[in-house]
Each structure stands twice: as structure tokens, then as C-alpha cells.
Amino acid sequence: MSSFASITSLLLCLVCAVLLSSEASVHEYAGDNFVSKGNAFVVHGGSEGIYSSLPKQNESSISANGDAYIRFEKITFRRPKEFSNFSSGLVQAIVFEVDDRETIGGSAYGGQRAVCCTADLAKLGVCSQGEIIHRPSTQNPGWPQVFGVSFNVDDLTSTLQPRSIAITKTGMYNLYFIHCDPNLKELVVEGKSIWKNPTGYLPGRMAPLMNFYGFMSLAFVIIGVFWFSQYARFWKEVIPLQNCVTLVITLGMFEMALWYFDYAEFNETGVRPTGTTVWAVTFGTVKRTVSRLIILMVSMGYGVVRPTLGGLTSKVIMLGATFFLASEVLELVENVGAISDLSGKARLFLVIPVAMLDAFFVLWIFTSLSATLNKLQARRMLAKLDIYRKFTNALAIAVIVSVGWICYELYFKSTDVYNEQWQNAWIIPAFWQVLSFSLLCVICALWAPSQNSMRYAYSEEASEEFDRDDTLTLIKSSPVPSKDIRSPPEVRSAHGGNEVSNGDLEEDKTE
């Protein structure tokens, strides 16, 4: 219990840290320090997929509608007073589309590639020493966009002039603040840049997800109407498993609605609502945890061939709690305050525990399903056996499809180093939502409330009846020399059969 409390405390601390450090939709720079990269000092200002501005139907229309741009507001570079007694070289901002990345930097005589112009390159006349090396793009005239400011003697700050860069070509755009002066120690950048797509402030990679979660919300409403109507009609016949499915559908409705409102507000205001994001993440994590636990309990035969989980209850709860904590931390790091169109910022040590727990769930589920199917077949519970076989086939297909999609996802991310496929990246998280929803639909179809629901519930009388049938089978299978006289071995056989049967029954009740 002490370790569980420690993990919970760690989670709460992480949540608070994430909330305090989350950014707005506008990329804000609050004293960001320059980091040495090769011979340059760099601050990454943002990366987003941006669609080109929509053609104006009416010249008098409001310019912001349908426009795509990157706007700089109050970008200020600040240096400490003790390092202000000299004039400096340029501190530059560079904006480029990912296809133009090769136009940035260069090398003299085939040596190591550099971002800042060196003395050797300056002698060749290809750049000015102390500035960023860049060449005009052959595919996108006027790009990359480079501009900057410098410090005069005793200046503590230097501010970029406000400007707006119109986006006329769809692409993945990157912004970096760079300087090449090693004397500018402890230089920081403040201010903000505003990135806008033609349809709103959502980054291009996230924009399709808003419509996707809108459709998913509608899908959950449809399946909810079906399920709740059946639930209301046959509420007297409802079994515990159906109550669990009701909970999952309800959680799914809230999760999809929260994600939709999260993206909708982000798109409308340019500020990502941290509270909505946290609630969406939490509802989603609870839904995934409950879903896995339900599938595991069904695989164990809970409510079908056994009334309780017995001694396994604590292990199942511990596995569920561990999965919830690991998934919640991962999703918070991935989503809260995420605004740049970079493919995942979760670190490996957060991904691995969730992957291992998922693998353990799959292994335990199929091991339990195998035992339950054998038990149903041995007891000749044909109706339950049929529904469990369909359930097993659906799970097997889901696992195979999941493994295939994981392989594709690894291939996609390994071949898209520079996020050039950003327009298709939304499909990866959307697929997992569609797959889990499809599996939920299968479960709803197999265990929908009906007048025959109790046929699939655990019945002590049915269990005893099948035990008696097993006993009679053992008795009849033995040779009977006389109608009235039974030999001692037969009596022992009959008693032995009853003991085995009773033992199985007790095991079912206590497992």
C-alpha cells in the first residue's frame, strides 16, 4: 500500500508540473535559453503544418478569414547586464518549410556542415561571417524567411519589429531563433508567435482530429441510444456484465465530447484549454482501463461460469490500477500543453511500461479464455460456448490488426523523420479509437440486454445440474452385471465422481 501511495503522489506531482508548464496555442517564449548546436546557438520557436491561405471570394472580406500566417509579437532578446558592454552580431529568426531544409547551412571544402557562416565560407563569398548560412529556395520563391536584430553597446534588450508572414504554400513550417556570437552568454528570448491555418488556430496535424472526434461523439450517441433502450426494456434481465458495458459506453461519450470541445476551443481562441484536456485524458484513461478489466473478467468467466473472481480479485485490481497510472502519466505528457506538430514527445521510459502492461493483459486474457472455453465445452453449455467462441474470434482479429498497425506505425515514424507526412499523421491516433469502438460494438452485439440475457449469466442450479450429468455419465459408463446389485468398485467409482464434481463446484465458487 505504501508503494501504491507513493506512485499516486508522484502522479499528482507530475500533473501539477504539467499544468504549470503548459503552453497556449500561440507559441510563447518566457525566457527560453539558447542551446549550443554545432557552431550555432538555437531556440526552437515551433513547428506546425499549415495549409495555404484560401483564395478570397471578396476583396472586402475580413483578411483574417481564410488567411494562413505566422505573426511575431513582441519578440525580445534579453542579455544580462554583465554581458552588455559590447555590440553584438545579429540574433536572427529563420522560418522555412521542411522541403527547404537543405537550403540552411553549408560546409567549406566538403567538411562538417555548419549553420553559422565560418571564416572559410566567408572567404568564398557565399555568406557573411557570423550570420546564418541560407540560400534561396528553388521551389518556393522568397523562402526561407530570415530577419534579425543586434545589440548596441550597453543594450540589455533588442526587439524584433512586429511582422506577419503570409503562408501561400501548404507545408510543415519551422521557426528557429539563432545567433552565432559566443560572447552573447545567457541570452534569452521572450514574446510570442501566432500560427494560424485558414480554418482556425489548430495546427494542421491536429485539425482533422476535431472533425474525427465530432463523428466519434455521434457514433457513441448512436450505440448509446441502442444500448440504453435495450437496457430500459429488459432492465429486470440485466446481468452484471451489461452494467459494466453501460459504464464503458458512458465514459466513451464523455471522452469523445471532451476531446471535441478541447480541439474546438483551441481552434477558435488559439489557447488550448488545459482543464478540458486533462479531463479528456482522464476519462479516456479510465475508459481504457475499465475496458481491459471487463475483457479480462469476461475471459475468466466472471458472471458466466463463476460468480466471483475469488482470490484473483486483488491481482486484477492491482493490474488495473498500475495500468491506469502508467497510461495517465503518458497521456498527460503527450497531450497537455501540446501545440507543436511534432510526432510525440513522450519519452521511452513512459511508453515501455504501458506497452508491457498491454502485452500482459493480452497474455492473461487469452490464457483465461482458453480455460473458460474448455470448461464450457466440458459442461456442454452450448449457448455460452457459442457466444464465447465469437468473442474469442473478435479478440483474436483485434490483436492481429493491432500488431499489424503497430508495425505500420513504427515504419511511418521511422521514415518520417522531418514530419513531412503531417497531413496523414492524424490517422494513427484515430485508428486506435476506431478499433476500440469496433470491439465495443461487437461486445454490445453479443451481450445486448434481452429477454434471454439470464441464459448467459452464472447459475448455481445449472452448474449443479451439469455436475449431476457428469456423475451419471460416469456411473452409466461402468459395466452393470445386475439391476439390483452394484459391485464395490462401481460404488467407489460413483462416489469418486461425486467428489470430483463437488470439487469442481467448490473451485468455481472460490476461484
C-alpha positions as CSV (number, residue, x, y, z in Angstrom):
1,M,0.0,0.0,0.0
2,S,2.9,2.4,0.7
3,S,4.3,1.9,-2.8
4,F,0.9,2.5,-4.3
5,A,0.5,5.7,-2.3
6,S,4.0,6.8,-3.5
7,I,3.1,6.2,-7.1
8,T,-0.2,8.2,-6.6
9,S,1.7,11.1,-5.1
10,L,4.2,11.0,-8.0
11,L,1.3,11.2,-10.4
12,L,-0.2,14.2,-8.7
13,C,3.1,16.0,-8.6
14,L,3.5,15.3,-12.4
15,V,0.0,16.6,-13.1
16,C,0.7,19.8,-11.3
17,A,4.0,20.2,-13.1
18,V,2.4,19.7,-16.5
19,L,-0.4,22.1,-15.7
20,L,2.0,24.8,-14.6
21,S,4.3,24.4,-17.6
22,S,1.6,24.0,-20.3
23,E,1.7,26.5,-23.2
24,A,-1.0,28.3,-25.1
25,S,-1.8,27.8,-28.8
26,V,0.2,30.8,-29.5
27,H,3.9,29.8,-29.1
28,E,5.0,31.7,-26.0
29,Y,8.7,32.3,-25.1
30,A,9.2,33.1,-21.4
31,G,12.9,33.5,-21.1
32,D,13.9,30.5,-23.2
33,N,17.6,29.9,-23.2
34,F,19.7,29.4,-26.4
35,V,21.3,26.0,-26.7
36,S,24.6,25.3,-28.4
37,K,24.1,23.2,-31.6
38,G,27.3,22.8,-33.6
39,N,28.7,26.3,-34.1
40,A,25.3,28.0,-33.6
41,F,23.1,28.8,-30.5
42,V,19.5,27.9,-31.1
43,V,16.0,28.2,-29.6
44,H,13.3,26.2,-31.3
45,G,10.3,28.5,-31.9
46,G,7.8,26.0,-33.1
47,S,6.8,23.6,-35.9
48,E,3.4,23.3,-37.4
49,G,1.7,22.0,-40.5
50,I,0.0,25.0,-42.2
51,Y,-2.4,24.9,-45.2
52,S,-2.1,27.7,-47.7
53,S,-4.4,30.7,-47.5
54,L,-7.8,30.2,-49.1
55,P,-8.5,32.3,-52.2
56,K,-10.6,35.4,-51.3
57,Q,-14.0,35.4,-52.9
58,N,-14.5,39.0,-51.9
59,E,-11.7,41.5,-51.6
60,S,-13.6,43.4,-48.9
61,S,-13.9,40.3,-46.7
62,I,-12.1,40.3,-43.4
63,S,-8.5,39.5,-44.0
64,A,-8.2,37.1,-41.1
65,N,-10.9,34.7,-42.5
66,G,-9.3,32.1,-44.7
67,D,-5.8,33.5,-44.2
68,A,-2.8,31.5,-43.0
69,Y,0.1,33.2,-41.4
70,I,2.8,33.3,-38.8
71,R,2.8,36.5,-36.8
72,F,5.5,37.7,-34.5
73,E,4.5,39.8,-31.5
74,K,6.9,41.5,-29.0
75,I,9.8,39.1,-29.7
76,T,12.5,40.5,-27.4
77,F,16.1,39.2,-26.8
78,R,17.5,39.9,-23.4
79,R,21.0,39.7,-22.1
80,P,22.4,40.2,-18.5
81,K,23.9,43.5,-17.6
82,E,27.4,42.0,-17.0
83,F,27.5,40.9,-20.7
84,S,26.2,44.1,-22.2
85,N,29.4,46.1,-22.6
86,F,29.9,45.3,-26.3
87,S,27.9,45.4,-29.5
88,S,26.9,42.0,-30.9
89,G,26.3,40.3,-34.2
90,L,22.8,39.5,-35.5
91,V,20.3,37.5,-33.5
92,Q,18.2,36.1,-36.3
93,A,14.8,34.4,-36.7
94,I,14.5,31.9,-39.6
95,V,11.3,30.4,-40.9
96,F,11.4,27.7,-43.5
97,E,9.3,24.9,-45.0
98,V,10.6,21.4,-44.4
99,D,11.3,20.8,-48.1
100,D,13.7,23.7,-48.0
101,R,15.8,22.4,-45.1
102,E,18.8,21.7,-47.4
103,T,19.0,25.5,-48.1
104,I,20.0,26.1,-44.5
105,G,23.7,25.7,-43.6
106,G,26.7,24.6,-45.6
107,S,30.3,23.5,-45.4
108,A,33.7,24.6,-46.8
109,Y,35.5,22.1,-49.0
110,G,33.1,19.3,-48.1
111,G,33.8,19.5,-44.4
112,Q,31.4,19.3,-41.5
113,R,28.1,21.1,-42.2
114,A,27.6,24.3,-40.2
115,V,24.7,26.7,-39.6
116,C,26.7,29.8,-39.0
117,C,29.0,31.2,-41.6
118,T,32.6,30.4,-40.9
119,A,35.7,32.4,-41.9
120,D,36.5,29.9,-44.7
121,L,33.0,30.2,-46.1
122,A,33.1,34.0,-45.9
123,K,36.3,33.9,-47.9
124,L,34.5,32.0,-50.6
125,G,31.9,34.8,-50.7
126,V,28.9,32.6,-50.1
127,C,27.9,34.2,-46.8
128,S,28.7,36.9,-44.2
129,Q,30.7,35.7,-41.2
130,G,28.6,35.4,-38.0
131,E,25.3,35.1,-39.8
132,I,23.1,32.1,-40.7
133,I,24.0,30.3,-44.0
134,H,21.0,30.2,-46.3
135,R,20.2,30.1,-50.0
136,P,17.0,31.0,-51.8
137,S,14.6,28.1,-52.3
138,T,14.2,27.0,-55.9
139,Q,10.7,25.6,-55.3
140,N,9.3,28.4,-53.0
141,P,10.5,31.9,-54.1
142,G,11.2,34.3,-51.2
143,W,11.9,31.5,-48.8
144,P,13.4,30.8,-46.3
145,Q,12.5,34.0,-44.4
146,V,15.4,35.4,-42.4
147,F,15.5,38.6,-40.3
148,G,17.2,39.7,-37.2
149,V,18.4,42.4,-34.8
150,S,21.6,43.2,-33.0
151,F,22.7,44.7,-29.7
152,N,24.4,48.0,-29.4
153,V,26.9,48.7,-26.5
154,D,25.1,48.7,-23.1
155,D,21.8,47.5,-24.6
156,L,20.1,44.9,-22.4
157,T,17.3,44.2,-24.8
158,S,16.8,44.1,-28.6
159,T,13.3,43.7,-30.1
160,L,12.2,42.4,-33.5
161,Q,9.8,44.5,-35.4
162,P,6.3,43.0,-35.4
163,R,5.6,41.3,-38.7
164,S,3.3,38.7,-40.2
165,I,4.4,36.1,-42.8
166,A,1.7,35.0,-45.2
167,I,1.6,31.3,-46.0
168,T,1.0,30.7,-49.7
169,K,2.1,27.1,-49.9
170,T,0.9,24.1,-47.8
171,G,3.7,22.6,-45.8
172,M,5.4,21.9,-42.5
173,Y,6.9,25.1,-41.3
174,N,9.7,25.5,-38.7
175,L,10.8,28.5,-36.7
176,Y,14.2,28.9,-35.1
177,F,15.9,31.8,-33.3
178,I,19.7,31.6,-33.9
179,H,22.8,33.6,-33.1
180,C,26.4,32.9,-33.9
181,D,28.1,35.1,-31.3
182,P,29.7,33.1,-28.5
183,N,30.0,36.3,-26.4
184,L,26.2,36.5,-26.1
185,K,26.1,34.4,-23.0
186,E,22.9,33.7,-21.1
187,L,20.8,35.3,-23.9
188,V,17.1,34.6,-23.6
189,V,14.1,35.2,-25.9
190,E,10.7,36.5,-24.8
191,G,7.4,37.2,-26.6
192,K,5.2,35.0,-28.7
193,S,4.5,33.9,-32.3
194,I,1.0,33.2,-33.5
195,W,0.4,30.5,-36.1
196,K,-2.9,30.3,-37.9
197,N,-4.4,27.9,-40.5
198,P,-7.2,29.1,-42.9
199,T,-9.8,27.4,-40.7
200,G,-8.5,28.4,-37.3
201,Y,-5.7,28.1,-34.8
202,L,-5.4,24.3,-34.7
203,P,-2.1,23.1,-36.0
204,G,-2.5,21.3,-39.4
205,R,-1.6,17.9,-37.9
206,M,-4.4,18.2,-35.2
207,A,-7.1,19.9,-37.4
208,P,-8.6,16.7,-38.8
209,L,-9.0,15.3,-35.3
210,M,-11.6,17.9,-34.4
211,N,-14.0,16.6,-37.1
212,F,-13.0,13.0,-36.2
213,Y,-14.0,13.4,-32.6
214,G,-17.2,15.0,-33.7
215,F,-18.1,11.9,-35.7
216,M,-17.0,9.6,-32.9
217,S,-19.2,11.5,-30.5
218,L,-22.1,10.9,-32.9
219,A,-21.2,7.2,-33.1
220,F,-21.2,6.8,-29.3
221,V,-24.6,8.5,-29.2
222,I,-26.0,6.1,-31.7
223,I,-24.6,3.0,-29.9
224,G,-25.7,4.6,-26.6
225,V,-29.3,5.0,-27.8
226,F,-29.4,1.4,-28.9
227,W,-27.9,0.1,-25.7
228,F,-29.8,2.2,-23.3
229,S,-33.1,1.5,-25.0
230,Q,-32.4,-2.2,-24.7
231,Y,-31.3,-1.7,-21.1
232,A,-34.5,0.1,-20.2
233,R,-36.7,-2.5,-21.9
234,F,-35.1,-5.5,-20.2
235,W,-33.8,-4.0,-17.0
236,K,-35.1,-6.9,-15.0
237,E,-33.0,-9.3,-17.0
238,V,-29.8,-7.3,-16.8
239,I,-26.6,-9.1,-15.7
240,P,-23.5,-7.6,-14.1
241,L,-21.5,-7.7,-17.3
242,Q,-24.1,-5.5,-19.0
243,N,-23.8,-2.9,-16.2
244,C,-20.0,-2.8,-17.0
245,V,-20.7,-2.3,-20.7
246,T,-23.0,0.6,-19.8
247,L,-20.2,2.2,-17.8
248,V,-17.8,2.0,-20.8
249,I,-20.3,3.5,-23.2
250,T,-20.9,6.4,-20.8
251,L,-17.2,7.0,-20.4
252,G,-16.7,6.9,-24.1
253,M,-19.4,9.5,-24.7
254,F,-17.8,11.9,-22.2
255,E,-14.3,11.2,-23.6
256,M,-15.2,11.9,-27.3
257,A,-17.2,15.0,-26.3
258,L,-14.4,16.4,-24.2
259,W,-11.8,15.8,-27.0
260,Y,-14.1,17.6,-29.5
261,F,-14.6,20.6,-27.2
262,D,-10.8,20.7,-26.4
263,Y,-10.0,21.0,-30.1
264,A,-12.9,23.2,-30.9
265,E,-11.9,25.8,-28.3
266,F,-8.2,25.5,-29.3
267,N,-9.2,26.2,-32.9
268,E,-11.5,29.1,-32.0
269,T,-9.4,31.0,-29.4
270,G,-5.8,30.0,-30.1
271,V,-5.5,28.9,-26.5
272,R,-5.5,25.2,-25.6
273,P,-7.9,24.7,-22.6
274,T,-5.7,22.8,-20.1
275,G,-8.6,21.8,-17.9
276,T,-10.6,20.3,-20.8
277,T,-7.5,18.4,-22.0
278,V,-6.8,16.9,-18.5
279,W,-10.5,15.8,-18.2
280,A,-10.4,14.3,-21.7
281,V,-7.2,12.4,-21.0
282,T,-8.5,11.2,-17.6
283,F,-11.9,10.0,-19.0
284,G,-10.0,8.2,-21.8
285,T,-7.6,6.5,-19.5
286,V,-10.4,5.4,-17.2
287,K,-12.3,4.0,-20.2
288,R,-9.4,2.1,-21.5
289,T,-8.6,0.7,-18.0
290,V,-12.2,-0.4,-17.4
291,S,-12.5,-1.9,-20.9
292,R,-9.4,-4.0,-20.4
293,L,-10.6,-5.2,-16.9
294,I,-14.0,-6.1,-18.3
295,I,-12.5,-8.1,-21.1
296,L,-10.2,-9.8,-18.7
297,M,-13.0,-10.7,-16.3
298,V,-15.3,-11.9,-19.1
299,S,-12.4,-14.1,-20.3
300,M,-12.1,-15.6,-16.8
301,G,-15.8,-16.4,-17.0
302,Y,-16.9,-13.9,-14.4
303,G,-20.7,-13.9,-14.2
304,V,-20.9,-16.8,-16.6
305,V,-19.2,-19.8,-15.2
306,R,-18.1,-18.4,-11.8
307,P,-20.0,-16.0,-9.5
308,T,-16.8,-14.1,-8.3
309,L,-13.1,-13.8,-9.2
310,G,-12.2,-15.1,-5.7
311,G,-8.6,-14.8,-4.9
312,L,-7.8,-13.2,-8.3
313,T,-9.8,-10.1,-7.5
314,S,-6.8,-8.3,-5.8
315,K,-4.5,-9.2,-8.6
316,V,-6.9,-7.9,-11.3
317,I,-7.4,-4.6,-9.3
318,M,-3.7,-4.1,-8.9
319,L,-3.1,-4.7,-12.6
320,G,-5.8,-2.2,-13.5
321,A,-4.5,0.5,-11.1
322,T,-1.0,0.1,-12.4
323,F,-2.2,0.4,-16.0
324,F,-4.3,3.5,-15.1
325,L,-1.3,5.3,-13.5
326,A,1.1,4.5,-16.3
327,S,-1.4,5.5,-19.0
328,E,-2.4,8.7,-17.3
329,V,1.1,9.9,-17.0
330,L,1.9,9.0,-20.6
331,E,-1.2,10.7,-22.0
332,L,-0.7,13.9,-19.8
333,V,2.8,14.3,-21.1
334,E,1.7,13.6,-24.7
335,N,-1.3,16.0,-24.8
336,V,-1.4,18.7,-22.1
337,G,0.0,21.8,-23.5
338,A,1.0,20.1,-26.8
339,I,0.8,22.7,-29.6
340,S,3.7,22.0,-32.0
341,D,3.2,19.5,-34.8
342,L,6.0,17.2,-33.7
343,S,5.4,13.5,-33.6
344,G,5.1,12.6,-30.0
345,K,7.2,14.0,-27.1
346,A,6.7,11.1,-24.7
347,R,9.9,9.6,-23.6
348,L,10.7,5.9,-24.0
349,F,10.6,5.2,-20.2
350,L,6.9,6.3,-20.3
351,V,5.9,4.3,-23.3
352,I,7.6,1.0,-22.3
353,P,5.5,0.4,-19.1
354,V,2.2,0.9,-20.9
355,A,3.3,-1.5,-23.7
356,M,4.4,-4.1,-21.3
357,L,1.2,-3.9,-19.3
358,D,-0.9,-4.2,-22.5
359,A,1.1,-7.3,-23.5
360,F,0.5,-8.8,-20.1
361,F,-3.3,-8.0,-20.4
362,V,-3.3,-9.8,-23.8
363,L,-1.5,-12.9,-22.5
364,W,-3.7,-13.2,-19.4
365,I,-6.9,-12.7,-21.4
366,F,-6.2,-15.4,-23.9
367,T,-4.9,-17.8,-21.3
368,S,-8.1,-17.3,-19.3
369,L,-10.3,-17.6,-22.5
370,S,-8.7,-20.9,-23.2
371,A,-9.5,-22.3,-19.8
372,T,-13.1,-20.9,-19.9
373,L,-13.8,-22.4,-23.3
374,N,-12.6,-25.8,-22.1
375,K,-14.8,-25.6,-19.1
376,L,-17.9,-24.6,-21.1
377,Q,-17.2,-27.4,-23.6
378,A,-16.8,-30.0,-20.8
379,R,-20.1,-28.9,-19.2
380,R,-21.9,-28.7,-22.6
381,M,-23.1,-25.1,-22.0
382,L,-23.6,-24.7,-25.8
383,A,-25.3,-21.3,-25.7
384,K,-22.5,-19.8,-23.6
385,L,-19.8,-21.7,-25.6
386,D,-21.1,-20.2,-28.9
387,I,-21.0,-16.6,-27.6
388,Y,-17.5,-17.1,-26.1
389,R,-16.2,-18.5,-29.4
390,K,-17.5,-15.4,-31.3
391,F,-15.9,-13.2,-28.6
392,T,-12.6,-15.1,-28.9
393,N,-12.6,-14.7,-32.7
394,A,-13.3,-10.9,-32.4
395,L,-10.4,-10.5,-29.8
396,A,-8.0,-12.5,-32.0
397,I,-8.8,-10.4,-35.0
398,A,-8.4,-7.2,-32.9
399,V,-5.0,-8.3,-31.7
400,I,-3.8,-9.3,-35.1
401,V,-4.9,-6.0,-36.6
402,S,-3.3,-4.1,-33.6
403,V,0.1,-5.9,-34.2
404,G,-0.1,-5.0,-37.9
405,W,-0.9,-1.4,-37.2
406,I,1.9,-1.1,-34.6
407,C,4.3,-2.3,-37.3
408,Y,2.9,0.3,-39.7
409,E,3.2,3.0,-37.1
410,L,6.8,2.2,-36.4
411,Y,7.5,2.2,-40.2
412,F,5.6,5.5,-40.5
413,K,7.5,7.3,-37.7
414,S,10.9,5.9,-38.8
415,T,10.5,7.1,-42.4
416,D,9.0,10.5,-41.5
417,V,11.9,12.0,-39.6
418,Y,11.1,15.6,-40.6
419,N,7.3,15.2,-40.3
420,E,6.7,15.6,-44.0
421,Q,3.7,13.3,-43.8
422,W,1.9,15.5,-41.2
423,Q,-1.3,15.6,-43.2
424,N,-1.8,11.9,-42.7
425,A,-0.4,11.6,-39.1
426,W,-3.9,12.1,-37.5
427,I,-4.9,8.6,-38.8
428,I,-2.6,6.9,-36.3
429,P,-4.4,8.0,-33.1
430,A,-7.7,7.9,-34.8
431,F,-7.2,4.2,-35.8
432,W,-6.9,3.1,-32.1
433,Q,-10.2,4.9,-31.3
434,V,-11.9,3.2,-34.2
435,L,-10.5,-0.2,-33.2
436,S,-11.6,0.0,-29.6
437,F,-15.0,1.3,-30.7
438,S,-15.4,-1.6,-33.1
439,L,-14.6,-4.1,-30.3
440,L,-17.1,-2.4,-28.1
441,C,-19.8,-2.8,-30.9
442,V,-19.0,-6.5,-31.0
443,I,-19.4,-6.8,-27.3
444,C,-22.7,-4.9,-27.4
445,A,-24.0,-7.1,-30.2
446,L,-23.0,-10.3,-28.3
447,W,-24.3,-9.3,-24.8
448,A,-27.1,-6.8,-25.6
449,P,-29.8,-6.8,-22.9
450,S,-32.7,-9.0,-24.0
451,Q,-35.3,-11.3,-22.5
452,N,-32.8,-14.1,-22.8
453,S,-30.0,-12.3,-21.0
454,M,-30.1,-14.6,-18.0
455,R,-29.2,-17.6,-20.2
456,Y,-25.7,-16.2,-20.2
457,A,-25.5,-15.4,-16.5
458,Y,-23.9,-17.7,-13.9
459,S,-26.5,-20.1,-12.4
460,E,-25.7,-22.3,-9.5
461,E,-28.6,-24.6,-10.3
462,A,-27.3,-25.1,-13.8
463,S,-23.8,-25.7,-12.5
464,E,-25.1,-28.4,-10.1
465,E,-27.3,-29.9,-12.9
466,F,-24.3,-30.3,-15.2
467,D,-22.3,-31.8,-12.3
468,R,-25.0,-34.4,-11.8
469,D,-25.0,-35.1,-15.5
470,D,-21.3,-35.7,-15.3
471,T,-21.7,-38.0,-12.4
472,L,-24.5,-40.0,-14.1
473,T,-22.2,-40.4,-17.2
474,L,-19.5,-41.9,-15.0
475,I,-22.0,-44.3,-13.5
476,K,-23.5,-45.4,-16.8
477,S,-20.2,-45.9,-18.4
478,S,-19.3,-48.7,-15.9
479,P,-20.5,-52.3,-16.6
480,V,-23.5,-53.3,-14.6
481,P,-23.8,-57.1,-14.0
482,S,-27.1,-56.9,-12.2
483,K,-30.1,-54.5,-11.9
484,D,-30.1,-54.8,-8.1
485,I,-26.6,-55.5,-7.2
486,R,-23.7,-53.0,-7.6
487,S,-20.2,-54.1,-7.2
488,P,-17.9,-52.3,-4.7
489,P,-15.7,-50.8,-7.4
490,E,-18.7,-49.2,-9.0
491,V,-19.8,-47.7,-5.8
492,R,-16.4,-46.3,-5.3
493,S,-16.4,-45.0,-8.9
494,A,-19.7,-43.2,-8.3
495,H,-18.5,-41.7,-5.0
496,G,-15.3,-40.7,-6.7
497,G,-17.2,-39.0,-9.5
498,N,-19.3,-37.0,-7.0
499,E,-16.1,-35.9,-5.2
500,V,-14.6,-34.7,-8.4
501,S,-17.8,-32.9,-9.3
502,N,-18.2,-31.3,-5.9
503,G,-14.5,-30.3,-6.0
504,D,-15.0,-28.6,-9.4
505,L,-18.1,-26.8,-8.0
506,E,-16.2,-25.6,-4.9
507,E,-13.3,-24.4,-7.1
508,D,-15.7,-22.4,-9.2
509,K,-17.2,-20.7,-6.2
510,T,-13.8,-19.9,-4.6
511,E,-11.6,-19.0,-7.6
